[in-house]
Amino acid sequence: MRPNAQLFEQLSQTMNRILPRELTDEVRENIRGGISSVLDRFDLVTREELETQEAVLRRTREKLEYLETRVADLEKHLDERRD
């Protein structure tokens, strides 16, 4: 299920519990449409997508740190050879 769809479903269930029963179906549909419109403007991702991107970022940082260390070592070695 899309993140927006899942969130929308949760909000719809909550809305049905808290809104007065006297509201017409038309009013309920207008509220649902408004909520749906707002949610569609958000750029939401699933927890799985977020965790995947966090793992990619973590690996990228680790590689960057390794490469920075490696370059520093090579520069040091080069400087020692020049002396």
Secondary structure, 3 states (H helix, E strand, C coil): CCHHHHHHHHHHHHHHHHCCCCCCHHHHHHHHHHHHHHHHHCCCCCHHHHHHHHHHHHHHHHHHHHHHHHHHHHHHHHHHHHC
